[in-house]
Amino acid sequence: MSLSTTTTARVAPGLPAGRDVWDWLFALLLVGTGAYAWQLLHLHMDVYEKAILVGAVPCLIALGWFWRPLRPLMVGVGLATGVAILLYRRALDDHGADLAVGEQLFLLKYLLSSQSAILWMSLLVFMSTVFYWIGAISGGHTPTRLASRMAWASVFFGVTGSMVRWFESHQIAPDIGHIPVSNLYEVFVLFAWLTTAYWLYYEDRFARMGRDLGSLGAFVMLVVSASVGFLLWYALERGAHEIQPLVPALKSWWMKLHVPANFVGYGTFALAAMVAFAYLIKVRAQETSWVKLLPLWLMGVILCFEPLVFRSRPEGESPLSSYWAVYFGVSALIVAAIIMARQRIAPRLPDLSVLDDVMYKAIAVGFAFFTIATILGALWAAEAWGGYWSWDPKETWALIVWLNYAAWLHMRLVKGLRGEFAAWWALVGLLVTSFAFLGVNMFLSGLHSYGSL
């Protein structure tokens, strides 16, 4: 039998080559879901949200075709969001669904309301991190598989929480509804599930090539857990989980594109930094001098210390509350424990060449999306302030981040940058990125200073 005959035999008659019946059933399901969402919500959406909904359908189909594990995730999120919407719509007021029903119905109160789903995401992120570390230290495959499944579940609840929150915002009042990427609470939720999903993509792709990245998840999920720790403090201490109207500057359709693109960049840069940390742990596994290990510990501590620095404090408040004392103390101990257990952890990490490859791929993807986000931000600035670039502190630091990773990629592609120097550079890059994201708003006044910590 010829190659062409073999290829044709794998595909049902009448279907384009390369796509089977399940591909098209998945596509049909998404088209139907999009049509239902339009029929249900189009009166609450502006023209740009409608355009995003229409454009999202073919994009999601393409993603599902590109990476098949996304299909059950999409279907599950769609079903869970649909159930939440139907439960909310059991009680209607003049504006739409009565959100008070969320405290009365069991499924909403404990599972499917936005806040409940986000809390489940947070718990599963922590549990996934713990099980990844159990697997990394013990060398067992069962804890790692459980950790991976928990990570998938955290993405499910994170995306569901974001989608339900989007619906909930539209039910408060006609002029309050907005995509949930408008404040620090919402974007930290986005960061958590987006970074986890991107890690799971790499874990799956490399596993299909016969390369087990499971132990690397212990490092990657640490940064996600750190962000969730910050998220919980921000929600409980500052009440940030409450849905608020948009400030005038954010009432733009550019926000719906600029912010998600930015956070693909932030998430992938953070992932690359944690891979770099794992790389340095493996390289220094046999190092016995604590003087030479001290810079690695200090870098980890500085990264843990950042959320404490990048927050404002009401007058008279202690600079180190009990929450942040525990947060910082536990984080510093975790970094120290990783360094002390380096000889046990290192053999279970992937080869240095694999770590280097993951680090490069993450930075390359992040740089592409951060470039797109910067261009979109310039277009937004032209609409809002009449100029594409004003050297506002946020814009200046975004340029510094862009130049940092542009230089990293240039040095790799042109000069063959590899090894410890590349890993240290990627790790320091997370410091620069964190300051651009949080620190600028805290310490430098400017057009982008919408919130505080």
C-alpha positions as CSV (number, residue, x, y, z in Angstrom):
1,M,0.0,0.0,0.0
2,S,1.4,3.4,-0.9
3,L,1.9,6.3,1.6
4,S,-0.9,8.3,0.0
5,T,-3.3,5.4,0.3
6,T,-2.4,4.9,4.0
7,T,-2.9,8.6,4.8
8,T,-6.3,8.6,3.1
9,A,-7.4,5.5,5.0
10,R,-7.0,7.2,8.3
11,V,-9.5,10.0,7.5
12,A,-13.2,9.5,7.0
13,P,-14.4,9.9,3.4
14,G,-15.3,13.5,2.5
15,L,-13.3,15.1,5.3
16,P,-10.2,17.3,4.6
17,A,-7.0,15.5,5.0
18,G,-5.6,15.6,8.6
19,R,-9.0,16.1,10.3
20,D,-11.1,13.3,11.7
21,V,-14.8,13.2,12.7
22,W,-14.0,14.1,16.3
23,D,-12.2,17.3,15.2
24,W,-15.3,18.5,13.3
25,L,-17.6,17.5,16.1
26,F,-15.5,19.5,18.5
27,A,-15.6,22.5,16.1
28,L,-19.4,22.1,15.7
29,L,-19.8,22.1,19.5
30,L,-17.8,25.3,19.9
31,V,-19.8,27.0,17.1
32,G,-23.1,26.0,18.8
33,T,-21.8,27.2,22.2
34,G,-20.8,30.5,20.7
35,A,-24.2,30.9,19.0
36,Y,-25.9,30.2,22.4
37,A,-23.7,32.7,24.2
38,W,-24.6,35.3,21.6
39,Q,-28.3,34.6,21.9
40,L,-28.1,34.8,25.7
41,L,-25.7,37.7,26.3
42,H,-25.6,39.9,23.2
43,L,-27.9,42.5,24.7
44,H,-25.3,43.0,27.5
45,M,-22.3,43.2,25.2
46,D,-20.8,46.1,23.3
47,V,-19.7,45.8,19.7
48,Y,-16.1,45.0,20.7
49,E,-17.1,42.2,23.0
50,K,-19.3,40.8,20.2
51,A,-16.3,40.9,17.9
52,I,-14.2,39.1,20.5
53,L,-16.9,36.4,20.9
54,V,-17.1,35.9,17.2
55,G,-13.3,35.8,16.8
56,A,-12.8,33.5,19.8
57,V,-14.7,30.6,18.3
58,P,-12.3,29.9,15.4
59,C,-9.3,30.6,17.7
60,L,-10.5,28.1,20.2
61,I,-11.2,25.6,17.5
62,A,-7.6,26.0,16.2
63,L,-6.2,25.6,19.8
64,G,-8.2,22.4,20.3
65,W,-7.0,21.0,17.0
66,F,-3.4,22.0,17.9
67,W,-3.4,20.6,21.4
68,R,-6.0,17.9,22.0
69,P,-5.9,17.9,25.9
70,L,-7.5,21.4,25.7
71,R,-10.7,19.9,24.3
72,P,-12.1,18.3,27.5
73,L,-11.0,21.4,29.4
74,M,-12.9,23.7,27.1
75,V,-16.0,21.4,27.2
76,G,-15.8,21.2,30.9
77,V,-15.5,24.9,31.4
78,G,-18.3,25.6,29.0
79,L,-20.6,23.2,30.8
80,A,-19.7,24.5,34.3
81,T,-20.1,28.1,33.2
82,G,-23.4,27.3,31.5
83,V,-24.7,25.6,34.6
84,A,-23.7,28.6,36.7
85,I,-25.5,31.0,34.4
86,L,-28.6,28.9,34.4
87,L,-28.6,28.7,38.2
88,Y,-28.1,32.5,38.5
89,R,-30.9,33.2,35.9
90,R,-33.4,31.3,38.1
91,A,-34.0,34.6,39.8
92,L,-34.2,37.7,37.6
93,D,-34.4,41.4,38.6
94,D,-34.6,44.5,36.4
95,H,-30.9,44.2,35.4
96,G,-30.6,40.5,34.8
97,A,-29.7,37.6,37.1
98,D,-30.0,38.1,40.9
99,L,-26.5,37.4,42.2
100,A,-27.8,36.9,45.7
101,V,-29.0,33.5,44.7
102,G,-25.3,32.6,44.7
103,E,-25.4,32.4,48.5
104,Q,-28.5,30.2,48.5
105,L,-27.9,27.5,46.0
106,F,-25.4,24.8,47.0
107,L,-23.6,24.4,43.6
108,L,-23.1,28.2,43.3
109,K,-22.1,28.8,46.9
110,Y,-19.6,26.0,47.2
111,L,-18.4,25.3,43.6
112,L,-19.4,27.5,40.7
113,S,-19.7,31.1,41.7
114,S,-16.7,33.0,40.6
115,Q,-15.3,33.4,44.1
116,S,-15.8,29.7,45.0
117,A,-14.2,28.5,41.8
118,I,-11.2,30.8,42.3
119,L,-10.8,29.5,45.9
120,W,-10.8,25.9,44.5
121,M,-8.2,27.0,42.0
122,S,-6.1,28.3,44.8
123,L,-6.3,25.2,46.9
124,L,-5.5,22.9,43.9
125,V,-2.5,25.0,43.0
126,F,-1.1,24.6,46.5
127,M,-1.9,20.8,46.5
128,S,-0.3,20.4,43.0
129,T,2.8,22.1,44.2
130,V,3.1,19.9,47.2
131,F,2.6,16.7,45.2
132,Y,5.1,17.8,42.5
133,W,7.7,18.3,45.3
134,I,6.9,14.9,46.8
135,G,7.5,13.4,43.4
136,A,10.7,15.4,42.8
137,I,12.2,14.3,46.2
138,S,11.0,10.7,46.3
139,G,11.4,10.0,42.6
140,G,7.9,8.5,42.4
141,H,5.8,8.8,39.3
142,T,2.4,8.5,41.2
143,P,2.7,11.8,43.1
144,T,3.8,13.6,39.9
145,R,0.8,12.2,38.0
146,L,-1.5,13.3,40.8
147,A,0.2,16.8,40.8
148,S,-0.4,17.1,37.1
149,R,-4.1,16.2,37.4
150,M,-4.5,18.7,40.2
151,A,-2.8,21.4,38.0
152,W,-5.4,20.6,35.3
153,A,-8.2,20.9,37.8
154,S,-6.8,24.2,39.0
155,V,-6.9,25.5,35.4
156,F,-10.4,24.3,35.0
157,F,-11.6,26.1,38.1
158,G,-9.5,29.2,37.3
159,V,-11.0,29.6,33.8
160,T,-14.5,28.8,35.1
161,G,-14.1,31.4,37.8
162,S,-13.0,34.0,35.3
163,M,-15.9,33.2,32.9
164,V,-18.5,33.3,35.6
165,R,-17.1,36.5,37.1
166,W,-17.4,38.0,33.6
167,F,-21.1,37.1,33.6
168,E,-21.6,38.2,37.2
169,S,-20.2,41.7,36.4
170,H,-22.8,42.2,33.7
171,Q,-25.6,41.4,36.1
172,I,-24.8,44.1,38.7
173,A,-25.7,47.0,36.4
174,P,-25.6,47.6,32.6
175,D,-22.5,49.9,32.9
176,I,-20.4,47.7,35.2
177,G,-19.9,44.5,33.2
178,H,-16.4,44.0,31.9
179,I,-13.9,41.3,31.0
180,P,-12.2,40.2,34.3
181,V,-8.7,41.6,33.6
182,S,-9.3,45.1,35.0
183,N,-7.5,45.0,38.4
184,L,-4.7,43.2,40.3
185,Y,-7.1,40.6,41.7
186,E,-8.4,39.6,38.3
187,V,-5.1,39.6,36.5
188,F,-3.5,37.5,39.3
189,V,-6.2,34.9,38.7
190,L,-5.4,35.1,35.0
191,F,-1.7,34.8,35.7
192,A,-2.2,31.7,37.9
193,W,-4.3,29.6,35.5
194,L,-2.5,30.9,32.3
195,T,1.0,30.0,33.7
196,T,-0.2,26.6,34.9
197,A,-1.8,25.9,31.5
198,Y,1.4,26.8,29.7
199,W,3.4,24.6,32.0
200,L,1.0,21.7,31.3
201,Y,1.5,22.2,27.6
202,Y,5.3,21.7,27.9
203,E,4.9,18.8,30.3
204,D,2.6,17.0,27.7
205,R,4.6,17.9,24.6
206,F,8.0,16.8,26.1
207,A,6.3,13.6,27.4
208,R,5.2,12.8,23.9
209,M,8.9,13.1,22.8
210,G,9.9,10.7,25.6
211,R,11.3,13.3,27.9
212,D,9.8,13.5,31.4
213,L,9.6,17.0,32.7
214,G,7.5,16.0,35.8
215,S,10.1,17.0,38.4
216,L,10.4,20.5,36.8
217,G,6.8,21.1,37.7
218,A,7.8,21.4,41.4
219,F,9.8,24.6,40.5
220,V,7.3,26.1,38.0
221,M,4.3,25.6,40.4
222,L,6.2,27.5,43.1
223,V,5.8,30.8,41.3
224,V,2.1,30.0,40.7
225,S,1.7,29.2,44.4
226,A,3.5,32.5,45.3
227,S,1.1,34.4,43.1
228,V,-1.9,32.6,44.7
229,G,-0.6,33.5,48.2
230,F,-0.6,37.1,47.2
231,L,-4.0,36.8,45.6
232,L,-5.6,35.4,48.8
233,W,-4.1,38.2,50.9
234,Y,-5.3,40.8,48.4
235,A,-8.8,39.4,48.4
236,L,-9.1,38.9,52.2
237,E,-7.2,42.0,53.4
238,R,-8.3,44.5,50.8
239,G,-11.6,43.0,49.7
240,A,-10.4,43.0,46.1
241,H,-12.6,40.1,45.1
242,E,-15.6,42.4,45.0
243,I,-16.5,43.4,41.4
244,Q,-16.0,47.1,40.9
245,P,-16.9,49.5,38.1
246,L,-14.1,50.3,35.7
247,V,-12.3,53.6,36.1
248,P,-12.8,55.8,33.0
249,A,-9.3,55.1,31.6
250,L,-10.0,51.4,31.4
251,K,-13.3,51.7,29.6
252,S,-11.7,50.7,26.3
253,W,-11.9,47.7,24.1
254,W,-8.1,47.8,23.8
255,M,-7.9,46.5,27.4
256,K,-9.6,43.3,26.3
257,L,-6.6,42.6,24.0
258,H,-3.7,44.3,25.6
259,V,-3.9,42.8,29.1
260,P,-4.3,39.1,28.2
261,A,-1.4,39.4,25.7
262,N,0.7,41.0,28.4
263,F,0.0,38.2,30.8
264,V,1.0,35.5,28.4
265,G,4.3,37.3,28.4
266,Y,4.5,37.7,32.2
267,G,3.5,34.0,32.7
268,T,6.1,32.6,30.3
269,F,8.8,34.9,31.6
270,A,8.0,33.6,35.2
271,L,8.1,30.0,33.9
272,A,11.4,30.6,32.2
273,A,12.8,32.1,35.5
274,M,11.8,29.0,37.5
275,V,13.3,26.7,34.9
276,A,16.5,28.8,35.2
277,F,16.4,28.3,39.0
278,A,16.1,24.5,38.4
279,Y,19.0,24.7,35.9
280,L,21.2,26.5,38.5
281,I,20.3,23.9,41.2
282,K,21.3,21.1,38.8
283,V,24.6,22.8,37.9
284,R,25.4,23.5,41.6
285,A,24.3,20.1,42.9
286,Q,27.8,19.1,43.9
287,E,28.9,22.5,45.1
288,T,30.0,22.4,48.8
289,S,30.9,26.0,49.3
290,W,28.0,27.9,50.9
291,V,29.7,31.2,49.8
292,K,29.2,30.1,46.2
293,L,25.6,29.0,46.9
294,L,24.7,32.2,48.7
295,P,23.9,34.3,45.6
296,L,21.4,31.6,44.5
297,W,19.7,31.7,48.0
298,L,19.7,35.5,48.0
299,M,18.1,35.7,44.6
300,G,15.3,33.4,45.7
301,V,14.8,35.4,48.9
302,I,14.6,38.7,47.0
303,L,12.0,37.2,44.7
304,C,10.0,36.1,47.7
305,F,10.4,39.5,49.3
306,E,9.0,41.4,46.4
307,P,5.3,41.2,47.2
308,L,6.1,42.6,50.7
309,V,8.0,45.6,49.2
310,F,5.5,46.3,46.3
311,R,2.5,47.2,48.4
312,S,1.3,50.5,50.0
313,R,0.6,50.6,53.8
314,P,-2.0,52.7,55.5
315,E,-0.4,55.2,57.9
316,G,0.5,53.5,61.2
317,E,0.4,49.9,59.8
318,S,3.3,47.7,60.6
319,P,5.6,47.1,57.6
320,L,5.5,43.4,58.4
321,S,2.1,42.1,59.2
322,S,1.6,38.5,60.6
323,Y,0.5,37.3,57.1
324,W,3.5,38.7,55.3
325,A,5.9,37.6,58.1
326,V,4.7,34.0,57.6
327,Y,4.7,34.4,53.8
328,F,8.2,35.7,53.7
329,G,9.5,33.3,56.3
330,V,8.0,30.2,54.7
331,S,9.3,31.3,51.2
332,A,12.8,31.9,52.5
333,L,12.8,28.4,54.2
334,I,11.5,26.8,51.0
335,V,14.4,28.3,49.0
336,A,16.9,27.2,51.6
337,A,15.4,23.7,51.7
338,I,15.7,23.4,47.9
339,I,19.3,24.4,48.0
340,M,20.1,22.0,50.9
341,A,18.4,19.1,49.1
342,R,20.0,20.0,45.7
343,Q,22.0,16.7,45.5
344,R,18.8,14.7,45.9
345,I,16.7,16.8,43.6
346,A,19.3,17.4,40.8
347,P,19.4,13.8,39.4
348,R,15.6,13.8,39.0
349,L,15.6,17.0,37.0
350,P,15.7,16.8,33.1
351,D,19.1,17.1,31.4
352,L,20.6,20.6,31.2
353,S,20.0,20.7,27.5
354,V,16.3,20.1,28.0
355,L,16.1,22.7,30.7
356,D,17.9,25.1,28.4
357,D,15.5,24.3,25.6
358,V,12.4,24.9,27.8
359,M,13.8,28.2,29.1
360,Y,14.5,29.4,25.5
361,K,11.1,28.4,24.2
362,A,9.3,30.1,27.1
363,I,11.2,33.3,26.7
364,A,10.6,33.3,22.9
365,V,6.9,32.9,23.2
366,G,6.7,35.4,26.0
367,F,8.7,37.9,24.0
368,A,6.4,37.5,21.0
369,F,3.3,38.2,23.1
370,F,4.9,41.0,25.1
371,T,5.8,42.7,21.8
372,I,2.2,42.4,20.6
373,A,1.0,43.7,24.0
374,T,3.4,46.7,23.8
375,I,2.1,47.6,20.3
376,L,-1.5,47.2,21.4
377,G,-0.7,49.4,24.4
378,A,0.7,52.1,22.1
379,L,-2.5,52.1,20.1
380,W,-4.5,52.3,23.3
381,A,-2.4,55.2,24.4
382,A,-2.9,57.0,21.1
383,E,-6.7,56.7,21.5
384,A,-6.7,57.7,25.2
385,W,-4.0,60.3,25.5
386,G,-3.4,61.4,21.9
387,G,0.1,59.9,21.5
388,Y,1.6,56.5,21.0
389,W,4.4,57.0,23.5
390,S,4.8,59.5,26.3
391,W,7.7,58.0,28.4
392,D,5.3,57.4,31.2
393,P,7.1,55.2,33.9
394,K,5.0,52.2,33.1
395,E,5.8,52.5,29.4
396,T,9.5,53.1,30.1
397,W,9.8,50.0,32.3
398,A,7.8,48.0,29.7
399,L,10.5,49.0,27.2
400,I,13.2,47.9,29.7
401,V,11.6,44.5,30.0
402,W,11.3,44.2,26.2
403,L,14.9,45.2,25.7
404,N,16.1,42.8,28.4
405,Y,14.5,39.8,26.7
406,A,15.3,41.1,23.2
407,A,19.0,41.2,24.3
408,W,18.7,37.7,25.8
409,L,17.3,36.2,22.6
410,H,19.8,38.1,20.4
411,M,22.7,36.8,22.4
412,R,21.3,33.2,22.2
413,L,20.6,33.3,18.5
414,V,23.6,35.2,17.4
415,K,26.3,34.4,20.0
416,G,25.0,31.0,21.2
417,L,24.2,32.1,24.7
418,R,23.9,29.0,27.0
419,G,24.7,27.8,30.4
420,E,24.7,29.5,33.8
421,F,25.0,33.0,32.5
422,A,21.8,32.6,30.5
423,A,20.0,31.1,33.5
424,W,21.1,33.9,35.8
425,W,20.0,36.4,33.2
426,A,16.5,34.8,32.9
427,L,16.2,34.7,36.7
428,V,17.2,38.4,37.1
429,G,14.7,39.1,34.2
430,L,11.9,38.1,36.6
431,L,13.0,40.8,39.0
432,V,12.8,43.4,36.2
433,T,9.5,42.1,35.0
434,S,8.0,42.1,38.6
435,F,9.1,45.7,39.1
436,A,7.6,46.7,35.8
437,F,4.3,45.0,36.7
438,L,4.0,46.0,40.4
439,G,6.8,48.2,41.5
440,V,6.1,51.1,39.1
441,N,2.6,51.5,40.3
442,M,3.8,51.6,43.9
443,F,6.8,53.9,43.7
444,L,6.4,56.0,40.5
445,S,3.5,58.2,39.6
446,G,2.2,58.2,36.1
447,L,-0.7,57.7,33.8
448,H,-0.8,54.0,34.5
449,S,-1.1,54.3,38.3
450,Y,-4.7,53.0,38.6
451,G,-4.3,51.0,41.8
452,S,-2.3,50.3,44.9
453,L,-1.5,47.4,47.2
